[in-house]
């Protein structure tokens, strides 16, 4: 089954976010991820409003987990530090 990163973000520091995105993209590429959603228009119908949405598709759930645990992604995550407002989930798809 495919794996997905589903991320909702309120950007607190634009420069750090840009640097993070560049470095996080290295992990996505290394683990054969594909950005399906990266920003764009949105309409929140329920729950807390987040200004940015990102969905990344990986060939498998395991690759999505490995990408998150990778040195490349963990280094990217350190750029943001603890000062972040986001939800980050790794989800298994329902079809191959």
LOLOTOR-15111 format. One record per residue (C-alpha): residue number from 0; x, y, z. Coordinates in Angstrom, 2 decimals, always signed. Layout:
<recs>
NUM X Y Z
...
</recs>
This chain:
<recs>
0 +0.00 +0.00 +0.00
1 +1.13 +3.53 -0.68
2 +2.06 +5.79 +2.20
3 +1.31 +9.48 +2.63
4 +2.63 +12.37 +4.64
5 -0.28 +14.64 +5.48
6 +0.80 +17.93 +6.97
7 -1.16 +21.03 +8.00
8 +0.96 +24.07 +8.88
9 +0.72 +27.62 +10.10
10 +4.03 +29.19 +9.09
11 +5.63 +31.01 +12.02
12 +8.95 +31.93 +10.38
13 +8.94 +32.30 +6.59
14 +12.72 +32.05 +6.15
15 +13.03 +28.94 +8.32
16 +10.08 +27.39 +6.48
17 +11.76 +27.95 +3.11
18 +15.01 +26.41 +4.34
19 +13.10 +23.48 +5.89
20 +11.16 +22.87 +2.66
21 +14.37 +22.68 +0.62
22 +15.94 +20.16 +2.99
23 +12.76 +18.14 +3.54
24 +12.48 +17.85 -0.24
25 +15.76 +15.91 -0.22
26 +14.19 +13.20 +1.95
27 +11.08 +13.13 -0.21
28 +13.19 +12.66 -3.34
29 +15.48 +10.04 -1.78
30 +12.50 +7.89 -0.76
31 +10.69 +8.35 -4.10
32 +8.02 +10.65 -2.72
33 +5.81 +12.79 -4.91
34 +4.19 +16.06 -3.80
35 +0.46 +15.86 -4.52
36 -0.51 +19.00 -2.62
37 +1.82 +21.82 -1.65
38 -0.16 +24.88 -0.63
39 -2.94 +26.03 -2.92
40 -6.43 +27.32 -2.28
41 -8.35 +25.70 +0.55
42 -11.56 +25.86 +2.50
43 -11.54 +24.50 +6.06
44 -15.01 +23.21 +6.93
45 -14.36 +21.81 +10.43
46 -11.61 +22.06 +13.02
47 -8.69 +24.41 +13.42
48 -7.68 +26.49 +10.42
49 -4.18 +25.94 +9.04
50 -2.83 +28.17 +6.30
51 -0.87 +25.52 +4.39
52 -1.49 +21.90 +3.46
53 +1.00 +19.38 +2.11
54 +0.38 +15.82 +0.94
55 +3.27 +13.64 -0.21
56 +2.72 +10.21 -1.73
57 +5.32 +7.44 -1.33
58 +5.38 +4.06 -3.08
59 +4.77 +2.35 +0.28
60 +3.86 +3.11 +3.87
61 +7.30 +1.83 +4.89
62 +9.03 +4.33 +2.59
63 +6.94 +7.15 +4.07
64 +8.01 +6.08 +7.57
65 +11.64 +5.68 +6.50
66 +11.67 +9.11 +4.85
67 +10.46 +10.68 +8.10
68 +13.06 +8.79 +10.16
69 +15.88 +9.57 +7.69
70 +18.84 +11.75 +8.56
71 +17.81 +14.08 +5.73
72 +14.35 +14.72 +7.15
73 +15.43 +14.85 +10.78
74 +18.01 +17.51 +9.82
75 +15.29 +19.47 +8.01
76 +12.99 +19.22 +11.03
77 +15.71 +20.70 +13.27
78 +15.62 +23.88 +11.16
79 +12.11 +24.60 +12.46
80 +13.02 +23.71 +16.03
81 +10.23 +23.50 +18.60
82 +8.59 +26.73 +17.48
83 +6.10 +25.29 +14.99
84 +2.33 +25.01 +14.63
85 +1.48 +21.96 +12.59
86 +0.00 +18.51 +12.41
87 +2.10 +15.81 +10.73
88 +0.65 +12.35 +10.09
89 +1.87 +9.34 +8.14
90 -1.03 +7.39 +6.68
91 -1.30 +4.12 +4.80
92 -3.34 +4.27 +1.59
93 -6.19 +1.91 +0.81
94 -5.09 +0.81 -2.68
95 -1.81 -0.06 -4.37
</recs>
